[in-house]
Amino acid sequence: MTGVIGARGPTATLNQSAAIVEIRNLNYAVNGRPIFAGLDMDIPRGRVTAVMGPSGTGKTTLLRLITGQVAADAGSIMVAGQDMRAVRRADLYVLRRRMGMLFQNGALLTDLSVFENVAFPLREHTDLPERLVRQLVLTKLQAVGLRGAAELMPGELSGGMSRRVALARAIVMDPELLIYDEPFVGLDPISLGVILRLIRRLNDALGITSIVVSHDVHQISTVADVVFLLSGGTVVAKGTPPQLQSYPSEIVRQFMGGLADGPVPFHYPAPDYFGELLGRGERP
């Protein structure tokens, strides 16, 4: 796939290797609390990869590390052949233009129309003529079924429509890596089904790589090629959705089955309950 071409010249094609993201012995902590401890992952090119795990396991943090918003404490993250711990700021901005991001809430710019929201990355990063900008925007809106909503404002859209507009904006620069952060949150069943179909179809039709962070085991299992399950700062399971359903691990069984009891505790760590009630426990 070639880059978007404008007056500033073509963007570089991402380094071609079997894995578009390679993570080795990644360590990252926040305020002394470990988020990742020895994390290893290879995200295959051209596939839909799901990243799952209990709340608080660092799934969204992983996306921030992959996109260079934060830096790892130790280990390496290679994205398209570039070391995210050593990449220069100018090169990072070029690399990010080869990525698309769908945020949890869509993150549309409320003062801009649907058309201008989708056109925004093109206006910021290219010098394309207005005629070509219009064609690209309408093409992407057609792909998500919302060409007829081009002149609407974000406040006039339903939740599912907003998510689809945000997806059109995420693909308008023809990214090679498309990242979804909890794309199913707050969607009704019909809108959820539409987004699932778009994830699969866009990935295959555009020849891109998709990373989807989600808690929805059943839904993501219908479109994912590979699933990584995170817990305790590392990968506890990897495989196809059917493989994970029969994976010989209690934490995997608990998560995939949505079970209340298992290795992931209900209670956050705390002093002895009765001792604290009687004033003998120490506050953490």
RODOGU-448165 format. One record per residue (C-alpha): x, y, z; residue in three letters; chain. Coordinates in steps of 0.5 Angstrom, whole numbers, plus 500, padded with zeros to 3 digits. Example, Ala and Ser with C-alpha at 12.3 -4.5 7.8 and 13.67 -1.06 7.14 Angstrom:
# residues 2
[[525,491,516],ALA,A],
[[527,498,514],SER,A],
END
This chain:
# residues 284
[[500,500,500],MET,A],
[[503,507,498],THR,A],
[[502,513,502],GLY,A],
[[498,519,501],VAL,A],
[[501,524,496],ILE,A],
[[500,531,497],GLY,A],
[[504,537,496],ALA,A],
[[509,535,501],ARG,A],
[[511,529,498],GLY,A],
[[509,521,499],PRO,A],
[[509,519,506],THR,A],
[[514,513,507],ALA,A],
[[511,506,507],THR,A],
[[511,502,513],LEU,A],
[[517,497,514],ASN,A],
[[514,490,511],GLN,A],
[[515,485,516],SER,A],
[[511,479,519],ALA,A],
[[509,483,525],ALA,A],
[[507,490,525],ILE,A],
[[508,491,533],VAL,A],
[[514,487,536],GLU,A],
[[514,488,544],ILE,A],
[[520,485,548],ARG,A],
[[520,485,556],ASN,A],
[[516,491,556],LEU,A],
[[516,494,563],ASN,A],
[[512,500,565],TYR,A],
[[510,503,572],ALA,A],
[[505,509,574],VAL,A],
[[507,512,581],ASN,A],
[[511,506,583],GLY,A],
[[505,501,581],ARG,A],
[[507,496,575],PRO,A],
[[503,496,569],ILE,A],
[[507,491,565],PHE,A],
[[512,487,567],ALA,A],
[[516,483,562],GLY,A],
[[511,483,557],LEU,A],
[[512,480,550],ASP,A],
[[507,481,544],MET,A],
[[508,480,536],ASP,A],
[[502,483,533],ILE,A],
[[501,480,526],PRO,A],
[[501,484,520],ARG,A],
[[494,484,516],GLY,A],
[[490,481,521],ARG,A],
[[485,483,527],VAL,A],
[[488,483,533],THR,A],
[[484,483,540],ALA,A],
[[487,485,546],VAL,A],
[[483,483,552],MET,A],
[[483,483,560],GLY,A],
[[480,485,566],PRO,A],
[[479,492,568],SER,A],
[[486,495,570],GLY,A],
[[491,491,566],THR,A],
[[493,496,562],GLY,A],
[[490,495,555],LYS,A],
[[489,503,554],THR,A],
[[496,504,557],THR,A],
[[499,499,552],LEU,A],
[[495,503,546],LEU,A],
[[499,509,549],ARG,A],
[[505,506,549],LEU,A],
[[505,503,542],ILE,A],
[[503,510,539],THR,A],
[[508,514,543],GLY,A],
[[504,518,548],GLN,A],
[[508,515,553],VAL,A],
[[515,511,554],ALA,A],
[[516,504,557],ALA,A],
[[521,504,563],ASP,A],
[[525,498,560],ALA,A],
[[524,493,554],GLY,A],
[[523,495,547],SER,A],
[[517,497,543],ILE,A],
[[518,496,535],MET,A],
[[512,499,531],VAL,A],
[[514,498,523],ALA,A],
[[521,497,525],GLY,A],
[[522,503,529],GLN,A],
[[524,503,536],ASP,A],
[[518,507,540],MET,A],
[[523,509,546],ARG,A],
[[528,512,541],ALA,A],
[[524,515,535],VAL,A],
[[525,522,534],ARG,A],
[[519,527,535],ARG,A],
[[519,529,528],ALA,A],
[[519,521,526],ASP,A],
[[514,520,531],LEU,A],
[[509,525,527],TYR,A],
[[511,521,521],VAL,A],
[[509,514,524],LEU,A],
[[503,517,527],ARG,A],
[[500,519,520],ARG,A],
[[500,512,518],ARG,A],
[[496,510,524],MET,A],
[[488,511,525],GLY,A],
[[485,511,532],MET,A],
[[478,510,534],LEU,A],
[[477,513,541],PHE,A],
[[472,510,546],GLN,A],
[[467,516,545],ASN,A],
[[469,518,538],GLY,A],
[[472,524,540],ALA,A],
[[469,528,534],LEU,A],
[[470,536,534],LEU,A],
[[463,539,536],THR,A],
[[464,545,532],ASP,A],
[[465,542,526],LEU,A],
[[460,538,521],SER,A],
[[461,531,520],VAL,A],
[[464,533,513],PHE,A],
[[469,537,516],GLU,A],
[[471,532,522],ASN,A],
[[473,527,517],VAL,A],
[[477,532,513],ALA,A],
[[481,535,519],PHE,A],
[[487,530,518],PRO,A],
[[487,531,511],LEU,A],
[[487,539,512],ARG,A],
[[492,538,518],GLU,A],
[[497,533,514],HIS,A],
[[497,535,507],THR,A],
[[496,540,502],ASP,A],
[[491,536,497],LEU,A],
[[487,541,493],PRO,A],
[[480,542,496],GLU,A],
[[477,537,490],ARG,A],
[[481,531,492],LEU,A],
[[479,532,499],VAL,A],
[[472,532,498],ARG,A],
[[473,526,494],GLN,A],
[[477,522,499],LEU,A],
[[472,525,505],VAL,A],
[[466,522,501],LEU,A],
[[469,516,499],THR,A],
[[470,514,507],LYS,A],
[[463,517,509],LEU,A],
[[460,512,504],GLN,A],
[[465,506,506],ALA,A],
[[461,507,513],VAL,A],
[[454,508,510],GLY,A],
[[454,516,512],LEU,A],
[[455,520,506],ARG,A],
[[448,523,507],GLY,A],
[[450,525,514],ALA,A],
[[456,530,511],ALA,A],
[[453,536,513],GLU,A],
[[450,534,520],LEU,A],
[[453,537,526],MET,A],
[[456,532,532],PRO,A],
[[450,534,536],GLY,A],
[[445,531,531],GLU,A],
[[448,524,531],LEU,A],
[[446,518,535],SER,A],
[[452,514,538],GLY,A],
[[453,509,533],GLY,A],
[[453,514,528],MET,A],
[[458,518,531],SER,A],
[[462,512,532],ARG,A],
[[462,511,525],ARG,A],
[[464,518,523],VAL,A],
[[470,517,528],ALA,A],
[[472,511,524],LEU,A],
[[471,515,517],ALA,A],
[[476,520,520],ARG,A],
[[481,514,522],ALA,A],
[[481,511,515],ILE,A],
[[481,518,511],VAL,A],
[[489,518,511],MET,A],
[[489,511,509],ASP,A],
[[493,508,515],PRO,A],
[[496,501,515],GLU,A],
[[495,500,522],LEU,A],
[[488,502,525],LEU,A],
[[487,502,533],ILE,A],
[[480,501,536],TYR,A],
[[480,503,544],ASP,A],
[[473,500,546],GLU,A],
[[469,501,540],PRO,A],
[[463,497,543],PHE,A],
[[462,501,549],VAL,A],
[[455,504,549],GLY,A],
[[452,502,543],LEU,A],
[[445,499,541],ASP,A],
[[445,492,538],PRO,A],
[[444,494,531],ILE,A],
[[450,499,532],SER,A],
[[454,494,535],LEU,A],
[[453,489,529],GLY,A],
[[455,495,524],VAL,A],
[[461,497,527],ILE,A],
[[463,489,528],LEU,A],
[[462,488,520],ARG,A],
[[466,495,519],LEU,A],
[[472,492,523],ILE,A],
[[472,486,519],ARG,A],
[[471,489,512],ARG,A],
[[475,495,512],LEU,A],
[[481,491,515],ASN,A],
[[480,486,509],ASP,A],
[[478,491,504],ALA,A],
[[484,496,505],LEU,A],
[[489,491,507],GLY,A],
[[491,494,514],ILE,A],
[[492,491,521],THR,A],
[[487,492,526],SER,A],
[[488,492,534],ILE,A],
[[482,492,538],VAL,A],
[[482,493,545],VAL,A],
[[475,490,548],SER,A],
[[472,487,554],HIS,A],
[[466,484,550],ASP,A],
[[468,477,549],VAL,A],
[[463,474,545],HIS,A],
[[463,480,540],GLN,A],
[[470,481,539],ILE,A],
[[471,473,538],SER,A],
[[466,474,532],THR,A],
[[472,478,528],VAL,A],
[[478,477,531],ALA,A],
[[484,473,528],ASP,A],
[[488,473,534],VAL,A],
[[487,474,541],VAL,A],
[[492,476,547],PHE,A],
[[489,476,554],LEU,A],
[[493,480,559],LEU,A],
[[493,480,566],SER,A],
[[498,481,572],GLY,A],
[[503,485,567],GLY,A],
[[504,480,562],THR,A],
[[500,476,557],VAL,A],
[[497,470,560],VAL,A],
[[494,467,554],ALA,A],
[[494,468,546],LYS,A],
[[491,464,540],GLY,A],
[[484,464,536],THR,A],
[[478,465,539],PRO,A],
[[476,458,539],PRO,A],
[[483,456,542],GLN,A],
[[482,461,548],LEU,A],
[[475,458,550],GLN,A],
[[478,452,551],SER,A],
[[485,454,554],TYR,A],
[[487,451,560],PRO,A],
[[488,456,565],SER,A],
[[483,459,571],GLU,A],
[[484,466,569],ILE,A],
[[483,465,562],VAL,A],
[[476,461,564],ARG,A],
[[474,466,569],GLN,A],
[[475,472,564],PHE,A],
[[472,468,557],MET,A],
[[466,465,561],GLY,A],
[[465,472,565],GLY,A],
[[465,468,572],LEU,A],
[[465,472,578],ALA,A],
[[469,467,582],ASP,A],
[[476,466,580],GLY,A],
[[483,468,580],PRO,A],
[[481,475,579],VAL,A],
[[479,477,586],PRO,A],
[[472,481,587],PHE,A],
[[476,485,593],HIS,A],
[[481,490,592],TYR,A],
[[487,489,597],PRO,A],
[[485,492,604],ALA,A],
[[487,490,611],PRO,A],
[[483,485,615],ASP,A],
[[476,487,615],TYR,A],
[[474,486,622],PHE,A],
[[481,489,625],GLY,A],
[[479,495,621],GLU,A],
[[472,496,623],LEU,A],
[[475,495,630],LEU,A],
[[480,500,629],GLY,A],
[[486,495,629],ARG,A],
[[487,496,622],GLY,A],
[[492,500,618],GLU,A],
[[490,505,613],ARG,A],
[[494,503,606],PRO,A],
END
